Amino acid sequence: GEDSAIRLNAMVQSADNHGAQIDKQGIAPTITWGAGSRDEITLGAFYLNVNNVPMANLRYLSGSVATGIPAKNFYGTDSDYLLGEARYASGIWTHRFGDGNGELRTQFRTGNYRRATWGTTAGYCGAALTATGTCPAGTPAVTSATFSRNTALTRSGLSPRKDDIDGTYLQSDYSNRFAWFGMRHDVLAGIDASRESADRFTAYGTVGTNYNKGGTNVSTPDDGRVTAALPTYRKGSDYAGRALGAYVQDLVSLTEHWKLLGGLRYDKVEATMHSLAYANAATPTVPSAVTESRLKYPGLWSRRFGLLFQPTAFQSYHVSYGTSFNTSADTYQYTTQQTASVGAEKSRNIEVGAKLDWLDGQLSTRAALFRTEKYNERTTDSDFAGSFPVLSGKRHSQGLELDVVGRVTPALEIYMSYSYIQEAKIDKVGTAVNLTTDDVGLSPKHTGAAWASYQLLPQLRIAAGARAASTNRPLQGGTAAASLTASTPRYVVYDTMAEYTINEDIYAQINVNNLTNKVYGDQLYPGFYTPGEARNVKLTLGMRF
C-alpha cells in the first residue's frame, strides 16, 4: 500500500593496498508498514562478511615513526587475516497517540558477531638475520641514523585471537509534551534490557604470541611469504551477562528563553565469567581447570542536568553536568573475582557551550569548554600487596571543542571540527602503582578536520579536506600514563572527492585519500604502531532502487 516501503542496501568493497587487502560484502533489507500512521512497524536484517589482510605494524624507530618507510609498504605475510561476520535481525514499532504529541517507540535487535585476527609486527635488526629469520643476540639497536633501505626486518605474529559474541537488546521509550504548573514539559521515559554472551579463543600448539614469521628487509615489502603454520584455537574464557535499565528525562521550559533539563537513569548489571586453563600448550579442547567469577551491580545511578538559554531562534547557550560509569566486564573480558567484587568506576562531565546559527540557519557554529573526570578509577594499593584493586584512582581531561557545519552558499557546504585538550592528567593512583609521569597517553593536544564540497555543475560535485593531529604518545602499558620512550609526530593528511550523478538512481564517486602520501602513525600501541593508509583511490558506484 501507499504507507508501505521496502528498502534494500547492499555493498561490495574490494581493495588491494600493496599487500594489505580489503574484501567486504554486505546486505541490509528493511520493510515498513504504516509509515507515518498511528502504528508504524519496521523489520530489518543485516549481514556483513569481512575477509581482510590487515596492515602490518611497525616497531618504533628511535622512539618515533619510521618516516623512511613509504606509507604503502606492507611487511606482513599472505597468511595474515582479519575475518569477521555479523548478522542480526531488528524490529521497530512506533505507536503515536491521538493527542498528537505522545509517542511510544520500541526497538528490538538480536544478532551474532564473529571475528578472528592474526597480524604481523615488523622490527628492525642491525645485522644479517639468522637462518630462521631472527635477529642475532647482542646486535645493537637500529636507530634513525643507522636505518637504511637495506635494514633487515624481523616479523613476529601478534597474539592470534578469535571471538564469538551473541547479543539481544530491547528498548522502549515514551515521549510526550505536557503543561504542568504553567510550564511546558518535554518528557522522555523508558526501559532497556540486554543479554550478551561471548566466547573468546586463544591459540595453542605451534603458533602463539610472537610467532616467528620469517625475516625480510626494508627494500622488499609484500614478498608473498606464507607461514609454515596457522593458528589453531581453543576457548580461553567466556562471558554471559545481562543488564536492565530505566530512565526518565524532563526538559522544562521555564520561560520563553530559558529551559532546564533533568535526567536520571538506573542500571542493574550481572555477569558470570569463566577462565579456562589447560595442562599444556598442545591440549586442544579439554581444560584442566575452570575458574569462575561473578559480577553483580544491583543499583547504578547516572544523572544529567543542564540549563539552556535561547535568546533568539539562532543562538543558544548551555551549561551541563552528567555522570556515568563502567563496570569490570564492559568489554566482555574475563576478570578475576577480586576485580569483579570492586564497585564500578564512575565519571562526571561538565560542559559550558554555545551554538550560533548564521545565514538564516544555513550555517551552524558550536563551541564548548569541557572537563571530564574519572574520580574512582580501579588501581592497587600496597596494603593489598598490589594484587587487590580498589577505587582510589583519579584522572581528568579538559579542553575546548569547536565545530562549523552548513551551507555557505547554495553551492558550497563546509564542515570543520577542532579539539584542543588543554590538560590530560592522572591525579591519583594506588600506592602499589609506580607512576613515571602523570600525563595521559593517546591524548594529542590538537586534533581537527576540515571538509568543503562544491556543486560545480548540476551533476558534478567536488570536495577536498584535511585531517590533522599534533604529537601523540601511546600508553605505557597497564596504565593510562603516556609513554616516555615513544611518540608520533604531528601530521596533516589531505583528501579529495568527486561525485557525478548519472541519473536520479545512479551515481559514481571517486575518492583520493592521503593525497600527498604522508607517512604517519594511525593507531598507537605501547610497543608498536599501525601506519596510516598510503595514498589510495576508491571508486564507488551507487544505485538507488
C-alpha positions as CSV (number, residue, x, y, z in Angstrom):
1,G,0.0,0.0,0.0
2,E,0.9,3.7,0.0
3,D,2.1,3.5,3.6
4,S,4.4,0.5,3.0
5,A,8.0,0.6,1.8
6,I,10.8,-1.9,1.0
7,R,14.4,-0.8,1.2
8,L,17.5,-2.8,0.2
9,N,21.1,-1.7,0.9
10,A,23.9,-3.8,-0.5
11,M,27.6,-3.2,-0.7
12,V,30.7,-4.8,-2.1
13,Q,34.2,-3.4,-1.3
14,S,37.4,-4.8,-2.7
15,A,40.9,-3.2,-2.4
16,D,44.5,-4.3,-2.7
17,N,46.6,-1.9,-0.7
18,H,50.1,-3.1,-1.8
19,G,49.6,-6.3,0.2
20,A,47.1,-5.4,2.8
21,Q,43.6,-6.2,1.4
22,I,40.0,-5.3,1.9
23,D,37.3,-7.7,0.9
24,K,33.8,-7.0,2.3
25,Q,30.2,-7.9,1.2
26,G,27.1,-6.8,3.0
27,I,23.3,-6.6,2.6
28,A,20.6,-5.0,4.7
29,P,16.9,-5.2,3.7
30,T,14.1,-3.5,5.6
31,I,10.4,-3.4,5.2
32,T,8.0,-0.9,6.7
33,W,4.2,-0.9,7.2
34,G,2.1,2.0,8.2
35,A,4.7,4.7,7.5
36,G,3.6,7.9,9.2
37,S,0.4,6.3,10.6
38,R,-0.6,5.7,14.2
39,D,1.2,2.3,14.2
40,E,4.4,2.1,12.2
41,I,6.3,-1.2,12.1
42,T,9.7,-1.8,10.5
43,L,11.5,-5.1,10.3
44,G,15.1,-5.4,9.1
45,A,18.0,-7.7,8.7
46,F,21.8,-7.1,8.4
47,Y,24.6,-9.3,7.1
48,L,28.3,-8.4,6.7
49,N,31.2,-10.6,5.8
50,V,34.8,-9.5,6.0
51,N,37.9,-11.3,4.7
52,N,40.8,-8.8,5.0
53,V,44.5,-8.9,5.2
54,P,45.3,-6.2,7.9
55,M,48.1,-3.6,7.5
56,A,51.3,-4.8,9.3
57,N,52.5,-2.9,12.4
58,L,56.0,-1.4,12.8
59,R,58.1,-1.1,15.9
60,Y,59.0,2.5,16.9
61,L,62.3,3.7,15.4
62,S,64.3,5.9,17.8
63,G,61.1,6.3,19.7
64,S,59.1,7.6,16.7
65,V,57.6,6.8,13.3
66,A,59.9,5.3,10.7
67,T,59.4,8.1,8.2
68,G,62.0,6.4,5.9
69,I,59.5,3.6,5.1
70,P,56.9,4.5,2.5
71,A,53.3,4.5,3.7
72,K,52.4,1.8,1.2
73,N,55.0,-0.7,2.3
74,F,53.4,-3.9,3.7
75,Y,55.6,-6.2,5.7
76,G,53.0,-8.8,6.7
77,T,52.5,-12.2,5.1
78,D,49.9,-13.7,2.8
79,S,48.9,-15.8,5.9
80,D,47.7,-12.8,7.9
81,Y,44.0,-12.4,8.2
82,L,41.2,-10.3,9.7
83,L,38.0,-12.3,9.4
84,G,34.6,-11.1,10.5
85,E,30.9,-11.9,10.2
86,A,28.0,-10.0,11.6
87,R,24.3,-11.0,11.3
88,Y,21.3,-9.6,13.1
89,A,17.6,-9.1,12.9
90,S,15.8,-6.0,14.2
91,G,12.3,-4.6,14.6
92,I,10.9,-1.2,15.5
93,W,7.3,-0.5,16.5
94,T,6.2,3.2,16.8
95,H,2.8,4.0,18.3
96,R,1.6,7.6,18.0
97,F,-1.1,8.6,20.5
98,G,-4.2,10.5,19.5
99,D,-3.1,13.7,21.3
100,G,-0.6,14.4,18.5
101,N,2.4,14.6,20.9
102,G,2.8,11.3,22.6
103,E,4.8,8.5,21.0
104,L,5.9,5.0,22.2
105,R,8.8,3.6,20.4
106,T,10.0,0.0,21.0
107,Q,13.1,-1.4,19.4
108,F,14.5,-5.0,19.4
109,R,17.7,-6.4,17.9
110,T,19.3,-9.8,18.2
111,G,22.5,-11.0,16.4
112,N,25.7,-12.8,16.3
113,Y,29.2,-11.3,15.7
114,R,32.3,-13.4,14.9
115,R,35.8,-12.1,14.5
116,A,39.3,-13.7,14.1
117,T,42.5,-11.9,13.6
118,W,46.2,-12.6,13.2
119,G,48.6,-9.8,12.2
120,T,52.3,-9.1,12.0
121,T,54.6,-6.7,13.7
122,A,57.9,-5.9,11.9
123,G,61.0,-5.0,13.9
124,Y,64.5,-3.7,12.9
125,C,67.8,-5.6,13.1
126,G,71.2,-4.0,12.6
127,A,72.8,-7.2,11.3
128,A,72.0,-10.0,8.9
129,L,69.2,-12.2,10.2
130,T,69.8,-15.8,11.2
131,A,68.7,-18.7,9.0
132,T,65.4,-18.8,11.0
133,G,64.8,-15.0,10.4
134,T,65.6,-13.8,13.9
135,C,68.0,-11.0,14.9
136,P,71.3,-12.3,16.3
137,A,71.7,-11.9,20.1
138,G,73.7,-8.8,21.1
139,T,73.1,-6.9,17.8
140,P,73.0,-3.1,18.5
141,A,69.6,-1.5,18.2
142,V,68.8,0.2,14.8
143,T,68.4,4.0,15.1
144,S,67.1,6.6,12.7
145,A,70.7,7.4,12.0
146,T,71.7,3.8,11.1
147,F,68.4,2.9,9.4
148,S,68.6,2.4,5.6
149,R,66.6,0.6,2.8
150,N,68.8,-2.4,3.4
151,T,67.9,-2.7,7.1
152,A,66.8,-6.2,8.0
153,L,63.3,-6.8,9.4
154,T,62.1,-9.5,11.7
155,R,58.4,-10.4,11.6
156,S,56.5,-11.7,14.6
157,G,52.9,-12.6,14.8
158,L,50.6,-10.8,17.2
159,S,48.6,-12.9,19.6
160,P,46.0,-14.8,17.5
161,R,42.5,-14.1,18.6
162,K,39.0,-15.3,17.9
163,D,35.7,-14.1,19.4
164,D,32.1,-15.3,19.1
165,I,29.6,-12.9,20.6
166,D,25.8,-13.0,20.8
167,G,23.7,-10.1,21.8
168,T,20.0,-9.4,22.3
169,Y,18.7,-5.9,23.1
170,L,15.3,-4.4,23.8
171,Q,14.5,-0.7,24.3
172,S,11.1,1.0,24.8
173,D,10.7,4.7,25.4
174,Y,7.7,7.1,25.7
175,S,7.9,10.7,24.8
176,N,5.2,13.4,25.2
177,R,4.7,17.1,25.9
178,F,2.8,18.3,28.9
179,A,1.7,21.6,30.5
180,W,2.4,21.3,34.3
181,F,2.4,24.1,36.8
182,G,2.1,26.6,34.0
183,M,5.2,25.4,32.1
184,R,5.9,23.1,29.2
185,H,7.5,19.8,29.9
186,D,9.0,17.6,27.2
187,V,9.3,14.2,28.9
188,L,11.2,11.1,27.8
189,A,11.0,7.9,29.9
190,G,11.8,4.3,29.1
191,I,13.4,1.0,29.9
192,D,16.1,-1.1,28.2
193,A,17.3,-4.6,28.6
194,S,20.2,-6.7,27.2
195,R,21.6,-10.1,27.3
196,E,25.1,-10.8,26.0
197,S,27.4,-13.8,25.8
198,A,30.9,-14.1,24.4
199,D,33.4,-17.0,23.9
200,R,37.0,-15.9,23.5
201,F,39.5,-18.2,21.9
202,T,43.3,-18.2,22.1
203,A,45.8,-20.1,20.0
204,Y,47.6,-23.2,21.1
205,G,50.2,-25.5,19.7
206,T,52.8,-24.3,17.2
207,V,51.5,-20.7,16.7
208,G,51.4,-18.5,19.7
209,T,52.2,-14.9,20.7
210,N,55.3,-13.5,18.8
211,Y,55.4,-16.5,16.5
212,N,58.3,-16.0,14.1
213,K,57.0,-15.4,10.6
214,G,60.4,-15.2,9.0
215,G,62.5,-12.2,8.1
216,T,62.7,-9.7,5.2
217,N,64.2,-6.3,4.7
218,V,63.0,-2.7,4.1
219,S,63.5,-2.8,0.4
220,T,61.4,-6.0,-0.2
221,P,57.8,-5.3,1.1
222,D,54.9,-7.6,0.2
223,D,57.2,-10.5,-0.5
224,G,54.4,-13.0,-0.6
225,R,55.6,-15.1,2.3
226,V,53.3,-17.9,3.5
227,T,53.9,-19.1,7.1
228,A,54.6,-22.8,7.8
229,A,51.7,-23.0,10.2
230,L,48.4,-21.2,11.0
231,P,46.8,-20.6,14.4
232,T,44.6,-23.3,15.9
233,Y,42.2,-22.2,18.6
234,R,40.8,-23.3,21.9
235,K,38.5,-21.5,24.2
236,G,40.3,-19.3,26.8
237,S,37.4,-17.6,28.5
238,D,33.7,-17.0,28.3
239,Y,31.3,-14.3,29.5
240,A,27.5,-14.2,30.0
241,G,25.8,-11.0,31.2
242,R,22.5,-9.3,31.4
243,A,21.5,-5.7,32.2
244,L,18.3,-3.8,32.9
245,G,18.0,-0.1,32.8
246,A,15.3,2.6,33.4
247,Y,15.5,6.3,32.7
248,V,13.5,9.5,32.8
249,Q,14.2,13.0,31.4
250,D,12.3,16.2,31.6
251,L,13.1,19.4,29.6
252,V,11.2,22.2,31.3
253,S,10.5,25.5,29.5
254,L,10.8,27.9,32.4
255,T,10.2,30.9,30.3
256,E,10.3,31.7,26.6
257,H,14.1,31.8,26.6
258,W,15.2,29.6,29.5
259,K,15.0,25.8,29.7
260,L,16.0,23.4,32.4
261,L,17.0,19.7,31.8
262,G,17.0,17.0,34.4
263,G,17.5,13.3,33.8
264,L,18.0,10.1,35.9
265,R,19.0,6.6,34.9
266,Y,19.1,3.3,36.9
267,D,21.1,0.3,35.8
268,K,21.3,-3.2,37.2
269,V,24.2,-5.4,35.8
270,E,25.0,-9.1,36.4
271,A,27.6,-11.3,34.7
272,T,29.3,-14.6,35.1
273,M,32.7,-15.3,33.6
274,H,35.0,-18.3,33.3
275,S,38.7,-18.6,32.7
276,L,39.9,-21.9,31.2
277,A,43.3,-23.4,32.0
278,Y,45.0,-26.3,30.1
279,A,47.6,-28.8,31.2
280,N,50.0,-27.9,28.3
281,A,50.3,-26.0,25.1
282,A,49.2,-28.9,23.0
283,T,45.9,-29.8,24.7
284,P,43.2,-29.0,22.2
285,T,39.8,-28.7,23.9
286,V,39.6,-30.2,27.4
287,P,40.6,-27.7,30.1
288,S,42.4,-28.9,33.2
289,A,40.8,-26.2,35.4
290,V,37.9,-23.7,35.1
291,T,37.8,-20.6,37.3
292,E,34.6,-18.8,37.7
293,S,33.9,-15.2,38.8
294,R,30.6,-13.4,39.3
295,L,29.9,-9.7,38.9
296,K,26.8,-8.0,40.3
297,Y,25.9,-4.4,40.5
298,P,22.4,-4.2,42.0
299,G,22.0,-0.4,41.5
300,L,24.0,2.1,39.4
301,W,22.7,5.6,39.1
302,S,23.5,8.2,36.4
303,R,22.4,11.8,36.5
304,R,22.2,14.5,33.9
305,F,21.4,18.2,34.4
306,G,21.5,21.2,32.1
307,L,20.5,24.8,31.8
308,L,19.7,26.3,28.3
309,F,19.3,29.9,27.3
310,Q,17.9,30.7,23.9
311,P,17.5,34.5,23.4
312,T,16.7,34.1,19.7
313,A,15.9,31.3,17.3
314,F,19.5,31.4,16.0
315,Q,21.5,31.3,19.2
316,S,21.7,29.2,22.4
317,Y,24.0,28.9,25.4
318,H,24.2,26.0,27.8
319,V,25.8,24.5,30.9
320,S,25.5,20.8,31.6
321,Y,26.6,18.2,34.1
322,G,26.4,14.4,33.8
323,T,27.7,11.3,35.4
324,S,28.4,7.8,34.0
325,F,30.0,4.5,35.0
326,N,31.8,1.5,33.6
327,T,31.8,-2.0,35.1
328,S,34.6,-4.5,35.3
329,A,33.1,-6.5,32.4
330,D,32.1,-3.8,29.9
331,T,34.2,-5.3,27.1
332,Y,33.3,-9.0,27.7
333,Q,36.6,-9.6,29.3
334,Y,37.2,-12.2,31.9
335,T,38.0,-10.6,35.2
336,T,39.1,-12.2,38.5
337,Q,36.7,-12.4,41.4
338,Q,38.8,-9.8,43.2
339,T,38.2,-7.3,40.4
340,A,34.6,-8.3,40.0
341,S,33.9,-7.6,43.7
342,V,35.0,-4.0,43.3
343,G,32.4,-1.3,42.5
344,A,32.0,0.3,39.1
345,E,34.3,3.1,38.0
346,K,32.5,6.5,37.9
347,S,32.9,9.6,35.8
348,R,31.5,13.1,35.6
349,N,31.5,15.6,32.8
350,I,31.0,19.4,32.9
351,E,30.4,21.4,29.8
352,V,29.8,25.1,29.0
353,G,29.0,26.0,25.4
354,A,27.2,28.0,22.8
355,K,25.6,27.3,19.4
356,L,25.1,30.2,16.9
357,D,23.4,29.9,13.6
358,W,24.1,32.2,10.6
359,L,22.7,32.8,7.1
360,D,19.1,32.2,8.2
361,G,20.1,28.9,9.9
362,Q,22.0,27.5,6.9
363,L,25.4,27.7,8.8
364,S,25.9,26.5,12.3
365,T,28.8,27.1,14.7
366,R,29.3,25.4,18.1
367,A,31.9,26.0,20.9
368,A,32.2,24.2,24.2
369,L,34.6,24.1,27.1
370,F,34.7,20.7,28.9
371,R,36.1,18.9,31.8
372,T,35.8,15.1,32.3
373,E,36.9,13.4,35.5
374,K,37.1,9.7,36.3
375,Y,37.1,10.0,40.1
376,N,37.2,6.4,41.3
377,E,39.4,4.5,38.9
378,R,40.4,1.0,39.7
379,T,44.0,0.8,41.0
380,T,46.0,-1.1,43.6
381,D,47.3,-0.2,47.0
382,S,50.4,-1.6,48.8
383,D,48.2,-2.6,51.7
384,F,46.8,-5.4,49.5
385,A,50.2,-6.5,48.2
386,G,49.5,-4.9,44.9
387,S,47.0,-7.6,43.9
388,F,43.6,-6.3,45.1
389,P,42.1,-3.4,43.1
390,V,40.4,-0.5,44.9
391,L,38.6,2.5,43.7
392,S,41.2,5.1,44.7
393,G,42.4,6.4,41.3
394,K,41.5,9.6,39.7
395,R,42.3,11.4,36.4
396,H,40.9,14.2,34.3
397,S,41.0,16.0,30.9
398,Q,39.8,19.4,30.0
399,G,39.8,21.5,26.8
400,L,37.8,23.1,24.0
401,E,35.8,21.9,21.1
402,L,34.8,23.9,18.0
403,D,32.5,22.9,15.1
404,V,31.3,24.7,12.0
405,V,28.9,22.9,9.7
406,G,26.4,24.0,7.0
407,R,25.9,25.7,3.7
408,V,27.8,29.0,3.0
409,T,26.2,29.5,-0.5
410,P,23.7,27.4,-2.4
411,A,26.7,25.5,-4.0
412,L,29.2,25.5,-1.1
413,E,29.0,23.3,2.0
414,I,31.6,23.1,4.7
415,Y,32.4,21.1,7.8
416,M,35.2,21.9,10.3
417,S,35.9,20.3,13.7
418,Y,38.7,21.1,16.1
419,S,39.5,19.8,19.6
420,Y,42.1,21.2,22.0
421,I,43.0,19.2,25.1
422,Q,44.5,21.8,27.4
423,E,45.3,19.2,30.0
424,A,45.0,15.4,30.5
425,K,46.5,14.3,33.8
426,I,46.5,11.4,36.2
427,D,45.7,12.9,39.6
428,K,45.9,9.9,41.9
429,V,46.9,6.2,41.8
430,G,47.2,3.4,44.3
431,T,50.4,3.2,46.4
432,A,51.4,0.0,44.6
433,V,51.5,1.7,41.2
434,N,54.8,3.1,40.1
435,L,53.8,6.1,38.1
436,T,56.6,7.6,36.0
437,T,54.5,10.5,34.6
438,D,51.1,12.0,35.3
439,D,50.4,12.7,31.6
440,V,47.6,10.6,30.0
441,G,48.5,8.7,26.8
442,L,46.6,8.9,23.5
443,S,45.6,12.5,24.2
444,P,47.1,14.8,21.5
445,K,46.6,18.4,22.3
446,H,45.3,19.3,18.9
447,T,43.1,17.3,16.5
448,G,41.0,18.6,13.7
449,A,39.3,18.0,10.3
450,A,38.0,20.3,7.6
451,W,35.9,19.4,4.5
452,A,34.4,21.5,1.8
453,S,32.2,20.4,-1.1
454,Y,31.1,22.5,-4.1
455,Q,28.4,21.8,-6.6
456,L,30.4,22.7,-9.7
457,L,27.7,21.5,-12.2
458,P,24.2,20.3,-11.7
459,Q,25.5,16.7,-11.9
460,L,29.1,17.2,-10.6
461,R,30.1,17.8,-7.0
462,I,33.8,18.2,-6.0
463,A,35.2,18.2,-2.5
464,A,38.5,18.4,-0.6
465,G,39.6,18.4,3.0
466,A,42.3,17.8,5.6
467,R,42.7,15.9,8.9
468,A,45.4,16.6,11.3
469,A,46.8,15.8,14.8
470,S,49.6,17.1,16.9
471,T,52.2,15.0,18.7
472,N,50.7,11.9,20.3
473,R,52.1,9.4,22.8
474,P,51.0,5.8,23.3
475,L,50.1,4.3,26.6
476,Q,52.9,2.8,28.7
477,G,51.0,-0.5,29.0
478,G,49.0,-1.5,32.0
479,T,48.2,2.1,33.0
480,A,46.7,5.2,31.3
481,A,50.1,7.0,31.6
482,A,51.7,8.3,28.4
483,S,54.9,6.5,27.2
484,L,58.1,8.3,27.9
485,T,60.0,6.4,25.2
486,A,57.7,6.6,22.2
487,S,55.7,9.3,20.4
488,T,54.4,10.1,16.9
489,P,55.0,13.5,15.3
490,R,52.2,15.8,14.2
491,Y,50.7,15.3,10.7
492,V,48.3,16.7,8.2
493,V,46.6,14.5,5.6
494,Y,44.7,15.8,2.6
495,D,41.8,14.0,0.8
496,T,39.7,14.8,-2.3
497,M,36.5,13.6,-3.8
498,A,34.4,14.0,-7.0
499,E,30.8,12.7,-7.4
500,Y,28.9,12.5,-10.7
501,T,25.2,11.9,-10.7
502,I,24.3,9.9,-13.8
503,N,20.6,10.0,-13.2
504,E,18.3,10.1,-10.1
505,D,19.1,6.5,-9.3
506,I,22.8,6.0,-10.2
507,Y,25.9,8.0,-9.1
508,A,29.6,7.4,-9.4
509,Q,32.1,8.7,-6.8
510,I,35.9,8.8,-6.7
511,N,37.9,9.4,-3.6
512,V,41.7,10.1,-3.4
513,N,42.8,9.7,0.2
514,N,46.2,10.9,1.6
515,L,46.9,12.9,-1.5
516,T,50.5,13.7,-0.6
517,N,51.2,10.1,0.6
518,K,52.1,11.3,4.1
519,V,53.7,8.8,6.4
520,Y,52.2,9.0,9.9
521,G,51.2,6.8,12.8
522,D,47.5,6.0,12.9
523,Q,46.9,3.6,15.8
524,L,49.4,3.6,18.6
525,Y,50.3,0.8,21.0
526,P,52.9,0.5,23.8
527,G,55.5,-1.3,21.6
528,F,54.5,-0.6,18.0
529,Y,52.2,1.4,15.8
530,T,50.0,0.9,12.7
531,P,50.9,3.2,9.9
532,G,48.2,5.4,8.4
533,E,46.9,4.4,5.0
534,A,49.0,5.3,1.9
535,R,47.6,7.3,-0.9
536,N,44.8,5.4,-2.4
537,V,42.0,5.8,-4.9
538,K,38.5,4.4,-4.2
539,L,35.8,4.2,-6.9
540,T,32.2,3.8,-5.8
541,L,29.2,3.1,-8.0
542,G,25.9,3.7,-6.1
543,M,22.4,2.6,-7.2
544,R,19.1,3.5,-5.6
545,F,16.1,1.4,-6.4
